[in-house]
Amino acid sequence: MTTAREATAAEAQAAIAEEFAFFGDWTERYQYLIDLGRQLPVFPDERKTEENRVHGCQSMVWLVPSGDASSMHFDAASDSAIVSGLIALVLRVYSDRSAREIVETEPTYIEQIGLAKHLSPTRSNGLAAMLVKLKAYAAEALAKG
């Protein structure tokens, strides 16, 4: 629904909460998540390696960092439609940000939009695993300076 990229992770989270508030029920919200996932950039098969895989997810998820502490970019993909939508939200909040902002930003949007209550335990665990891995990449970039 937004066309411009939000300037900060906090702005991205606020925009996500605003967008999800438009939908009356979780059927519509899940559909929106699936639509977001379909908009992810193509993720080349050669990057779908064990090294790039996020463990702890029931579905297959791959996450690839690039950049440095000043600006980190993440590419990610999943074999699941809903998980792809979750990835789209995670990337919107955390990709193309400084490593410090990534490490310091808590994913408050998950609670704000009600995702925490509406995801299955396995999807919740997978989302948590993805966030841990993403923040670990950022912490590593910070440590390198």
N, C-alpha and C positions, 0 to 999 in steps of 0.2 A: 504494500500500500504506500510505502514511502519511496521516493525516487532518489533523494539525496542520502548519502551515507551520514549517519550521525557523528558528530565531532568527538564525543566521548562515549565510553562504555555506559556511563550512567544515563546519558541521553538515549542510547540504543535500548537500554532496559525500559526506560519510561515509554518509548515509542512502541515497544513490543506489548507492554501492559495495556496501552491505549488501543492498539489494534485488536487484541483479544477481547477487550471489553465490548466491541461491536457485536460479538456473536452471542446469541441467546443461550445456546446449549453446547454440550461437549461434542455432539455429532458434527456441528458446524466447525468447531475449533479443531477437531481431528482432521477434517477435510482441508482446512486452512493450512495445518501443519504439513499434510501430504502435498498440497500445492507448493508450499515453500520449498520442500525437499526436491520437487521436480525442477526448481529453478537453480539448483546447485550447478556450478560449472562441471563439465565433463571431467571425470577422474580417470586418468589412463590406467589400463589394466596392469601395466608394468610397475605401477606404484602400489598395487595391491599385494604387498609382501608381508611376510610374518613380522619383519622389523617395524613396519608402519602400522601394524594391527593394534587396536586398543583391546586389551584383555579385560574381561569382566563384563563384556557385552554379550548378550545371547545372540544377537545378530552380528554379522561381520561389520566391523567399523575400522576404517583406516584413517590415520591422521598424520599429515606431513607438515612440519614447520619449515619456514624459511625466513631470511632476514636476520637481524641482530637485535640487541637490547633496545635500540632506538625505535625500531618498528618491526614487529613480527607479523608474518602472514601465515595463515594456516589453510591448507587444502584438506578436505575430508570427504568421505563417502561412506555409504552403507548399502547393504543389500535389502534393507527394509524401508518401506515408504514412510512410515511414521518416524523412524529413527533418522532418516534423511532430513525430515522437517526439524527434528530436534537439533541436528547438526547445523542446519541453516540458522537457527536462533543462536546457537553457541558461537558460530563464526561471526554473526552480526555484532555480537557483544564484544568478542575477544580478538578477532582477526584485524590486522592492520593497526595495532595499538602498540604502545611501548611495553616492554617486558614488565616494567614497574607497575603500569596501570593494570596489566593482565593479572599479576600476582596479587595486587591490592583489591581487585574487584570481586566482590562476592556475587554469585548469581541470584540476586533477589527476585528477578523476573519469574523464576521457577515457582516461587511461592505466590507472587502477586497475581499470576494468571491462573493459578489453581492446578498447575501441572503436577505438583507434588502429590496431590490427592487423586489425580486421574491417570497416572501412569502405573502400569503393572510393576511389581517389585523388581522384575528382571530389567525392565526398561529404565527404572529409576537407578538401579545399580549401574547400568551401562552408561547413563548420562553422567553419573558421579565419576565413573572410571575415566570417561572422556575428559571431564573437567580437571581431574587430578593429573592426567597425562599432559594436557595443554599447559596447565600451570607449572608443571615440572620442567617442560621445555623453556618456559619463560624464566623460571628461577635459574636454570642452567645458563641461559643467555645473560642474565644479570650478573651471575658469578664470574663469567668471562669478561664482563665489563664492556 
